[in-house]
Amino acid sequence: MLNYARFGEMERLMESQIPDIASARTADLWWLCHAYAELKRYNKLFLCLDQMERNIAKGDRELNVSTSSLHGISVLFFSTDATYYPSLWRAQALAELQDYEKAVIEAEKGVALAEASSEQPKKHLFMTVPPRSVLEKLKGQGLSGVIHAALGHRLEAQRLVQAVEQFETDVSMELPGAADKKKATKAEQLGKMYMALKDYERAYQASDYAVPWGAAFGQAIMAGAGEEGEEYATSYRVPQKFIRAKSAYETKRTAEAKQGYDELLKHPRIKSFGELYWLVLFDRGRIEEASNRKGAIPYYVQAVEVIEHQRSTINTEVNKIGFVGDKQQVYHHLISALLAEGQAAQAFEYVERAKARALVDLLASKKDFSAPASEAQQVAKLIQALDAADLEAAAAQTPEAPTKDIATTPVGGQTVRSARGVQVREQLKTAAPELATLVTVTQTNTNEIQALLRPGEVLLEYYYEGDDLAVFILDRTQIRGIKLPGAGLSAEIADFRKALEETKSDRYRVISNKLYDRLIAPVGSYMTGKQVLIVPHGALHYLPFSALCSAKDCLIDRASLRLLPSASVLPFLKGRKQQEGGALLALGNPDLGDPKYDL
């Protein structure tokens, strides 16, 4: 399973054999943690690694990993010390979650543990199996280089590039495939570091190698272990092909990149490589968009689905935000393409998914809401059961499932629900209706948002990414999407805020008019009512919309304004009843030009 990258099967097999990880041996946890790491099951991975480290601290650190083909030949994969694996796998996961400061500490710890390992080469007849720690140290150095590059530590990243470049791969008298693995691992780590440093030409050159005869030897020994058409050493070949295609794309070898990405998308195990799959889809979509914008949309849609599925297995909001942070370009391209194709409703839903998931997930994952005293214990059990059902449903999206036809991928994903999950949700609605609303958040549905708007009420939702700016206008019956000029908007907002602080100048009026003309005037004809909900985005969160004025009047004079962090919070706003005018006590400390009047 390992060499064929059948990580989903490996996960299911080991979970069936390990009912309780607290009592599992390190040798068994190695397989399970490895599967979780590759499949990006972050919620399960960190628990598995913690237990693995507890076992190692107690002395359970030996791995004797072997397998057999259908011919009955027992094959020793390796015998090694397990001490460095938890740190290296945790570093990789933390890097994927953009927690780089912690990731680099774990990576360097893993490298140090691998370097300090006392394991020796194993003799088999006239050949040897080199220490596994040699390869894992190499991988750790490559990972450290990528993380340092992400942190902007170019000199340290370049130092690690040199260290990997100097790694010796010409080793004689080793078990067939050992030297090949060293060459493949070295080339992969160099390719990753070069890409992290944006040196795509060198990454392209680093990927120019073949997995030679040792892999063929392994293929012969393991004949029958994989399914028809599967490649042996898939765990090496797929990353190599990705680095080749990615660096070809970034160096304007577009035809080669397209061919490489198409081959990867047809690969039976591409879904097993969670950190690569969404990137392949995204870049393939960008290539398609250059000549066929509509044809690019399904690639972007699938990339978003992969990202959000992986994100659903992250436990903390900070890590969820970090995980999606470097993937916003996928949403940006998808939203822009949908808008250009006149699909405003679908574009709006992805805007919400791009910027509102952190807030909605925070509400959905909150577990300390009050509940009726008589129901508190039952509610707590139902919430635990709901969490378990949702994770089970997410895990059921196995990477080994056949890849959908990209061209027929529907726009707008579906939340995966198990029968057990549906049942628990219904029970929770009965026991604690308000709590059920908060912990069963689903994807934003445009029709549901529109139904929550009052008659005459208008919602303006802005989307601002780079120099692209768009606004979505929703009322109870219609939705429109309009592109607006976005160049220089952040600087203009910063200047406006500064001008507002200049109490002896009316410079703010000129900037206010400009911002009004940019943001409000294009949608003025749709603001027919007196109630306006505004959902900002990016730098617009720092803009006081009530201070925007045209030459004739100010926005606050035209309508009652309410700002929301996301349209997705509308279902959580209770009793949106119009309030009657009441008494107001306002205190201030105006500058009256004479110190004796100061308060």
Secondary structure as GFF3:
##gff-version 3
##sequence-region A 1 599
A	DSSP	alpha_helix	7	17	.	.	.	ID=ss1
A	DSSP	three_ten_helix	21	23	.	.	.	ID=ss2
A	DSSP	alpha_helix	26	39	.	.	.	ID=ss3
A	DSSP	alpha_helix	42	57	.	.	.	ID=ss4
A	DSSP	beta_strand	62	68	.	.	.	ID=ss5
A	DSSP	beta_strand	74	81	.	.	.	ID=ss6
A	DSSP	alpha_helix	85	96	.	.	.	ID=ss7
A	DSSP	alpha_helix	100	116	.	.	.	ID=ss8
A	DSSP	beta_strand	122	124	.	.	.	ID=ss9
A	DSSP	beta_strand	127	129	.	.	.	ID=ss10
A	DSSP	alpha_helix	132	150	.	.	.	ID=ss11
A	DSSP	alpha_helix	154	165	.	.	.	ID=ss12
A	DSSP	alpha_helix	178	196	.	.	.	ID=ss13
A	DSSP	alpha_helix	200	206	.	.	.	ID=ss14
A	DSSP	alpha_helix	213	221	.	.	.	ID=ss15
A	DSSP	alpha_helix	234	250	.	.	.	ID=ss16
A	DSSP	alpha_helix	254	266	.	.	.	ID=ss17
A	DSSP	three_ten_helix	270	272	.	.	.	ID=ss18
A	DSSP	alpha_helix	274	289	.	.	.	ID=ss19
A	DSSP	alpha_helix	293	311	.	.	.	ID=ss20
A	DSSP	alpha_helix	317	325	.	.	.	ID=ss21
A	DSSP	alpha_helix	328	340	.	.	.	ID=ss22
A	DSSP	alpha_helix	344	365	.	.	.	ID=ss23
A	DSSP	three_ten_helix	373	375	.	.	.	ID=ss24
A	DSSP	alpha_helix	376	395	.	.	.	ID=ss25
A	DSSP	three_ten_helix	406	408	.	.	.	ID=ss26
A	DSSP	alpha_helix	419	431	.	.	.	ID=ss27
A	DSSP	alpha_helix	433	439	.	.	.	ID=ss28
A	DSSP	alpha_helix	446	452	.	.	.	ID=ss29
A	DSSP	beta_strand	457	465	.	.	.	ID=ss30
A	DSSP	beta_strand	468	474	.	.	.	ID=ss31
A	DSSP	beta_strand	479	485	.	.	.	ID=ss32
A	DSSP	alpha_helix	489	500	.	.	.	ID=ss33
A	DSSP	alpha_helix	507	519	.	.	.	ID=ss34
A	DSSP	three_ten_helix	521	526	.	.	.	ID=ss35
A	DSSP	beta_strand	531	535	.	.	.	ID=ss36
A	DSSP	three_ten_helix	538	542	.	.	.	ID=ss37
A	DSSP	three_ten_helix	545	547	.	.	.	ID=ss38
A	DSSP	alpha_helix	555	558	.	.	.	ID=ss39
A	DSSP	beta_strand	560	563	.	.	.	ID=ss40
A	DSSP	three_ten_helix	567	572	.	.	.	ID=ss41
A	DSSP	three_ten_helix	595	597	.	.	.	ID=ss42
###
